[in-house]
Amino acid sequence: MDNVAGEKRPAETTVEETSTEVRLPQKKYFRQRAHANVFSDHHLDYPVSPAHMDWSKNFPQHFAPKDGNAAVEGAVTKDSGKKVEFADIGCGYGGLLVALSTVFPDTLMLGMEIRVKVEEYVNQKILALRQNHPGSYDNVSILRMNAMKFLPNFFEKHQLSKMFFLFPDPHFKKRKHKARIITSTLLSEYAYVLRPGGIIYTISDVKDLHLWMVKHLDAHPLFVRIPDEELVDDPAVEHVRTATEEGQKVERNKGDKYLACYRRITDED
């Protein structure tokens, strides 16, 4: 039954099961302000180290529960040996994750999002997609997390092969530039978790932010920009441009999108 005008649909009914499929959640019930204060205490749960992380709740088809934790329904009893390889930092409503899931079906990928309602939406969407398409979308998940503070708590050295920073908060005021997701200090953390040969993808519709990210990445000794002509054959690039809600909004408004991708080089290069 459709929602009565003027009434809010209860949270527990945002994903509804029918005789044939599970309905995907609707964004209008999960709207939240576009940005969050990354320096605030958000009461987040995080492991002491990557070795302590129990991934079974996120990827039950690939990880068994740790230390006697309760198993998610359908969880395997033995780890598959896979590790998360793609990280979408500030993943928003999960458009990139869903798009890349079928492009790279054998790769585990994780979105990190600090906003509560947005994380709830993406989690419900993934669960619904898994039920509607058995055997698919088991390779994607999301965590509510502040990647600026706790990234090394989740990922080992050189674990990741791709990191995505798509339409991040521009933090226009100069005094807030320290909160931008690309800084010299943070790039060193990204270089730690990203393997040599791995790629950082950045895109923004704000030219000033694009130039800021390019400047800091160009200056970092462990990253080198990938020429645009080399990106033509990268299957992720088109989805970087078009899969996110923000990217689609820029497209509708006929705005500009500034893309820059960088390869992580070896420490000896």
Salt bridges, closest charged atoms under 4 A:
GLU16 OE2 - ARG9 NH1 2.82
GLU16 OE1 - ARG23 NH1 3.31
GLU85 OE1 - ARG195 NH1 3.47
GLU113 OE2 - ARG115 NE 2.73
ASP138 OD1 - ARG130 NE 3.78
GLU156 OE1 - LYS83 NZ 2.70
ASP169 OD2 - HIS35 ND1 3.07
ASP169 OD2 - HIS171 NE2 3.35
ASP208 OD2 - ARG180 NH2 3.09
GLU230 OE1 - ARG263 NH2 3.97
GLU245 OE2 - LYS27 NZ 3.46
GLU245 OE2 - ARG31 NH2 3.03
GLU246 OE1 - LYS249 NZ 3.48
GLU251 OE1 - LYS257 NZ 2.70
ASP267 OD1 - ARG264 NH1 2.78
